[in-house]
Amino acid sequence: MKRITVLLLVALFLLPLTAQTVQPKISFEKDLHDFGKFAEADGKVTYKFAFVNTGGGDLIIQNVTASCGCTAPQWTREPIAPGGKGFVAATYNPAGRPGPFRKYITVVSNSNPGSVRLTISGEVTPKPRSIEDDYRYEMGPMRLKSNHLAFGNIMNTKTTEKSLEVVNTSEEAVTIEFVGVPGHIKISASPATLQPGQKGSIKASYNAPQRHDWGFVIDRMNLKINGISERNYSLVISANIEEDFSALSAEELAMAPILSVDDPEFKFGKIKQGDKVDHVYVLTNSGKSDLHIRKVKASCGCTAVQPEKKVIAPGESVNIKTVFNSAGKVGSQNKTVTIITNDPKKSKMILWVKGEVEKS
């Protein structure tokens, strides 16, 4: 009996050791590789992390994921017998990514532990910039840094100037003219004629009082290059016009209008595609002078907004009806209605239309 007991204890002791020896185990030669410095112009770099199955069972790599899309991993796909070798290859694409980097590759297998993290690092020296890199937009014989002059925030009392760089990439002189220029914009090319290879600029001034609008506004015009205006010879000019309250005294601010709304969010729940829902927002002037609604603008054409009137006396309320048409829409909807007023503390208010449109 004593001998049998001893044998059982020995067997119980050896059992987990035996189980461990039949498990696969992934053992990498190294888990970090530094590519050092290399040029962006040289393209992709690849390193193969070699490993050995030092366990007692077949090793299977189940998945390999990288910390970003710029690292494309490959690996040994077939089962690896005990003592067998394999690899996980990591490729880094430096295009458009100058500077130092450090990326991670996670290897998941039937080994113990089941997850191993590998690291690649290095530093990408940027490629020399070309004319195409700096002047991305082509218009016939010349190139522009942008086809959009963005003036940003402008007070409704101000005139602001902006410029845009251009270059003549042809072998002939280029003369620049402008067509369909709005009255509140003055624009010219400097110089008006660019010699081959010469750089210049398009200079514009924006007269906000003359534009007489509010919020984000866009204008479009065309360019004539050597007397020719093609479809893509167009320039977009944008601005966000805000009311200038800087001249108001403390007494005037104390007497100013104040805009409030009963509920800034309309949640219509779930509706079928093609259905319409409407809602009435109640706006109230809780200030001490008339509230002027400068502008009401919906985020898309599917939302029709109808203010009852544009001037609200102190203590008075006004309804704004919003109609949401779900035709052509599906899934989660988040639309906005922007109200711009002469409330100096909150001249812009955003109202929301939220819900979900189900396919009918």
VOGU-3710 file (C-alpha; in Angstrom, 3 decimals, decimal comma):
1> mkritvlllv> 0,000/0,000/0,000  2,834/2,379/0,827  4,475/1,617/-2,530  1,232/2,302/-4,417  0,733/5,591/-2,554  4,267/6,722/-3,416  3,720/5,869/-7,094  0,457/7,815/-7,162  2,109/10,878/-5,608  4,971/10,708/-8,153
11> alfllpltaq> 2,438/10,401/-10,998  0,459/13,407/-9,729  3,694/15,418/-9,489  4,858/14,518/-13,002  1,463/15,029/-14,680  1,585/18,862/-14,888  5,226/18,715/-16,014  4,233/16,383/-18,830  1,334/18,672/-19,791  3,695/21,622/-19,931
21> tvqpkisfek> 6,147/19,867/-22,242  3,465/19,119/-24,841  2,336/22,769/-25,027  3,707/24,902/-27,904  5,838/27,923/-26,962  6,799/30,800/-29,256  10,299/32,153/-28,570  11,440/35,186/-30,595  15,138/35,908/-31,142  14,334/39,585/-30,471
31> dlhdfgkfae> 11,142/41,535/-29,894  12,380/44,985/-30,959  13,963/46,181/-34,198  15,257/49,683/-34,890  15,508/50,559/-38,604  17,583/53,623/-37,745  17,429/56,556/-40,168  16,172/55,966/-43,696  14,839/58,169/-46,463  11,145/58,563/-47,205
41> adgkvtykfa> 12,036/58,431/-50,916  13,482/54,909/-50,481  10,011/53,496/-49,835  8,928/50,628/-47,597  11,215/48,844/-45,138  10,646/45,303/-43,801  12,034/43,276/-40,917  11,399/39,580/-40,206  11,170/38,668/-36,524  12,401/35,041/-36,363
51> fvntgggdli> 11,117/32,621/-33,728  11,452/28,983/-32,655  8,794/26,679/-31,234  10,515/25,653/-28,002  7,444/23,795/-26,719  6,279/20,246/-27,134  3,230/20,709/-29,410  2,470/22,212/-32,807  2,501/26,029/-32,766  -0,200/27,926/-34,696
61> iqnvtascgc> -0,172/31,725/-35,136  -3,824/32,691/-35,076  -3,593/36,422/-35,815  -1,158/39,316/-36,165  -2,319/42,939/-35,808  -0,412/46,205/-36,162  -0,887/49,432/-34,213  -1,548/51,385/-37,408  -2,369/50,792/-41,054  1,122/51,869/-42,133
71> tapqwtrepi> 2,525/48,580/-40,760  1,564/45,545/-42,838  2,373/42,265/-41,052  2,963/38,848/-42,643  3,697/35,594/-40,818  4,191/31,841/-41,064  0,720/30,440/-41,706  1,234/26,675/-41,402  1,563/24,803/-38,037  5,140/24,713/-36,708
81> apggkgfvaa> 6,336/21,494/-35,120  8,416/21,466/-31,899  11,879/22,812/-32,705  10,605/24,336/-35,956  11,207/27,917/-37,021  8,944/30,671/-38,333  8,733/34,423/-38,768  6,556/37,499/-38,381  7,409/40,219/-40,904  6,567/43,887/-40,291
91> tynpagrpgp> 6,607/46,370/-43,199  6,591/50,114/-42,561  5,490/52,510/-45,304  7,122/55,937/-44,729  5,190/57,773/-47,463  3,911/61,047/-45,986  5,241/60,122/-42,520  8,557/61,914/-41,959  10,107/61,917/-38,486  10,617/59,334/-35,733
101> frkyitvvsn> 8,172/56,463/-35,283  7,526/53,566/-32,907  4,911/50,950/-33,857  3,714/47,726/-32,278  2,747/44,330/-33,674  0,686/41,953/-31,546  1,111/38,211/-32,239  -1,659/35,901/-31,025  -1,019/32,138/-31,022  -1,812/28,919/-29,154
111> snpgsvrlti> 1,412/29,402/-27,186  1,562/30,195/-23,478  1,417/33,167/-23,075  -0,979/33,518/-25,973  -0,047/37,111/-26,883  3,368/38,637/-27,645  4,092/42,261/-28,596  6,837/43,156/-31,070  8,162/46,671/-31,679  9,643/48,439/-34,697
121> sgevtpkprs> 11,114/51,930/-34,566  13,170/54,310/-36,656  13,326/57,792/-38,133  12,197/58,807/-41,604  14,089/61,628/-43,313  11,660/63,570/-45,527  12,008/63,583/-49,294  12,710/66,919/-51,014  9,474/68,771/-51,724  8,456/69,289/-55,332
131> ieddyryemg> 6,411/72,064/-56,941  3,489/69,607/-56,994  3,848/69,047/-53,242  3,757/72,766/-52,405  1,330/73,868/-55,123  -1,232/71,075/-55,143  -3,916/72,570/-57,378  -3,362/72,717/-61,123  -5,105/75,260/-63,329  -3,852/74,879/-66,871
141> pmrlksnhla> -0,323/76,342/-67,121  -0,119/77,348/-63,454  -0,470/75,800/-60,017  -1,944/77,162/-56,760  -1,341/76,269/-53,126  -5,123/76,015/-52,738  -8,313/76,671/-54,673  -9,910/78,085/-51,507  -9,384/81,452/-49,847  -10,642/81,004/-46,281
151> fgnimntktt> -11,044/84,321/-44,426  -12,200/82,646/-41,212  -14,013/84,788/-38,624  -14,745/88,351/-39,750  -16,602/91,017/-37,788  -19,539/92,467/-39,709  -17,912/95,912/-39,460  -14,503/94,967/-40,887  -12,669/94,518/-44,192  -10,006/91,792/-44,213
161> ekslevvnts> -7,284/90,776/-46,659  -5,892/87,366/-47,631  -3,456/86,099/-50,256  -2,826/82,832/-52,080  0,471/81,773/-53,670  0,627/80,718/-57,337  3,369/79,653/-59,755  3,674/79,513/-63,536  4,852/75,992/-64,390  4,705/76,463/-68,160
171> eeavtiefvg> 7,293/77,737/-70,619  5,195/80,736/-71,641  3,974/83,881/-69,880  0,625/83,545/-68,050  -1,874/86,403/-67,624  -4,460/86,054/-64,830  -7,916/87,689/-64,793  -11,049/87,150/-62,695  -14,668/86,616/-63,783  -17,900/86,854/-61,755
181> vpghikisas> -16,349/88,644/-58,781  -18,984/89,596/-56,117  -19,236/93,271/-55,204  -17,941/92,773/-51,642  -14,687/91,191/-52,868  -11,751/92,907/-54,535  -9,243/90,523/-56,082  -6,145/90,787/-58,250  -3,042/88,839/-59,268  0,395/90,162/-58,385
191> patlqpgqkg> 1,972/90,327/-60,865  -0,911/90,134/-63,338  1,389/88,336/-65,793  3,682/85,562/-64,559  6,805/84,730/-66,529  7,801/81,041/-66,967  8,724/79,588/-63,549  7,781/82,799/-61,753  5,885/82,756/-58,456  3,220/85,277/-57,535
201> sikasynapq> 0,097/85,693/-55,438  -3,623/86,252/-55,662  -4,639/89,010/-53,247  -8,220/89,495/-52,089  -10,000/91,846/-49,700  -13,353/90,959/-48,132  -15,807/93,729/-47,215  -18,086/92,192/-44,553  -20,429/95,241/-44,210  -21,047/95,104/-47,957
211> rhdwgfvidr> -21,693/91,342/-47,866  -24,448/92,008/-45,312  -24,843/88,394/-44,228  -24,261/86,302/-41,127  -22,565/83,046/-40,219  -20,633/80,840/-42,645  -20,971/82,087/-46,221  -19,367/81,000/-49,494  -18,708/82,832/-52,782  -17,401/81,375/-56,044
221> mnlkingise> -15,685/83,013/-58,995  -13,787/81,944/-62,096  -10,287/82,683/-63,328  -9,284/83,535/-66,883  -5,816/82,305/-67,760  -4,474/83,804/-70,986  -8,052/84,745/-71,855  -9,396/81,205/-71,366  -11,752/80,099/-68,560  -12,061/76,341/-68,108
231> rnyslvisan> -14,472/74,489/-65,846  -11,860/73,849/-63,162  -10,533/77,435/-63,177  -12,671/78,287/-60,150  -11,891/79,802/-56,781  -13,910/79,423/-53,554  -13,952/82,227/-50,988  -15,441/81,617/-47,543  -15,943/83,614/-44,367  -17,720/83,340/-41,037
241> ieedfsalsa> -19,332/86,724/-40,394  -19,930/87,591/-36,752  -21,619/90,628/-35,238  -19,277/93,171/-33,671  -20,423/93,992/-30,128  -17,125/95,583/-29,056  -18,518/99,134/-29,147  -21,357/98,403/-26,694  -21,086/100,142/-23,306  -21,750/98,443/-19,972
251> eelamapils> -25,195/100,072/-19,868  -26,014/98,864/-23,394  -24,912/95,323/-22,519  -27,153/95,392/-19,437  -30,101/96,379/-21,669  -29,248/93,817/-24,389  -31,618/91,081/-25,613  -31,164/87,531/-24,319  -32,154/84,496/-26,376  -33,430/81,319/-24,701
261> vddpefkfgk> -35,136/78,198/-26,047  -37,535/75,778/-24,387  -35,501/72,718/-25,483  -32,557/72,803/-27,929  -32,986/69,101/-28,869  -35,839/67,497/-30,793  -35,606/63,691/-30,620  -38,047/62,037/-32,992  -37,097/58,442/-32,114  -37,454/55,934/-34,962
271> ikqgdkvdhv> -39,299/56,597/-38,208  -39,578/54,834/-41,562  -37,665/56,135/-44,565  -39,838/58,632/-46,438  -41,764/59,792/-43,359  -41,810/63,423/-42,259  -41,751/64,716/-38,694  -42,129/68,281/-37,512  -41,356/70,120/-34,314  -41,860/73,626/-32,945
281> yvltnsgksd> -39,034/75,267/-30,991  -40,109/78,137/-28,742  -37,632/81,024/-28,650  -37,977/83,678/-25,926  -36,385/87,075/-25,493  -35,684/87,372/-21,758  -33,627/90,554/-22,187  -34,517/94,236/-22,054  -34,459/95,232/-25,736  -35,634/93,827/-29,066
291> lhirkvkasc> -34,097/90,545/-30,183  -33,374/90,483/-33,921  -33,144/87,086/-35,626  -30,388/87,729/-38,160  -30,437/84,334/-39,828  -31,897/80,823/-39,534  -30,020/78,103/-41,378  -30,520/74,322/-41,452  -27,607/71,911/-41,904  -29,197/70,302/-44,972
301> gctavqpekk> -32,066/70,757/-47,384  -34,078/68,010/-45,703  -34,884/70,365/-42,812  -37,228/73,264/-43,601  -37,295/76,078/-41,047  -39,979/78,763/-40,866  -39,600/81,507/-38,238  -42,849/83,335/-37,467  -41,129/86,732/-37,343  -37,640/88,209/-37,090
311> viapgesvni> -38,051/90,778/-34,256  -38,982/89,615/-30,737  -39,851/92,203/-28,092  -38,641/91,819/-24,461  -40,581/89,030/-22,733  -42,069/87,830/-26,022  -41,778/84,332/-27,498  -41,779/83,148/-31,106  -42,192/79,701/-32,689  -39,800/78,211/-35,226
321> ktvfnsagkv> -41,237/75,224/-37,036  -38,823/72,554/-38,284  -39,792/69,810/-40,722  -37,518/66,798/-41,179  -38,022/64,834/-44,394  -36,399/61,404/-44,205  -36,625/60,699/-47,950  -33,291/59,234/-49,073  -32,016/59,069/-45,496  -31,193/55,983/-43,443
331> gsqnktvtii> -29,582/55,306/-40,058  -28,746/57,732/-37,264  -29,590/61,375/-38,004  -28,061/64,450/-36,376  -29,189/67,633/-38,110  -28,796/71,185/-36,874  -30,647/74,475/-37,106  -28,439/77,509/-36,473  -30,056/80,662/-35,085  -28,006/83,892/-35,342
341> tndpkkskmi> -29,269/86,897/-33,354  -28,119/90,185/-31,830  -27,740/88,626/-28,356  -24,183/89,817/-27,496  -23,518/86,978/-25,046  -24,726/84,179/-27,311  -25,184/85,409/-30,860  -25,242/81,870/-32,284  -27,497/79,101/-30,972  -27,548/75,519/-32,297
351> lwvkgeveks> -30,798/73,518/-32,256  -30,669/69,751/-32,868  -32,880/67,319/-34,757  -31,978/63,754/-33,761  -33,364/60,303/-34,442  -33,066/57,143/-36,506  -34,451/56,410/-39,955  -35,248/52,786/-40,721  -35,346/51,438/-44,251  -38,938/50,892/-45,322
//
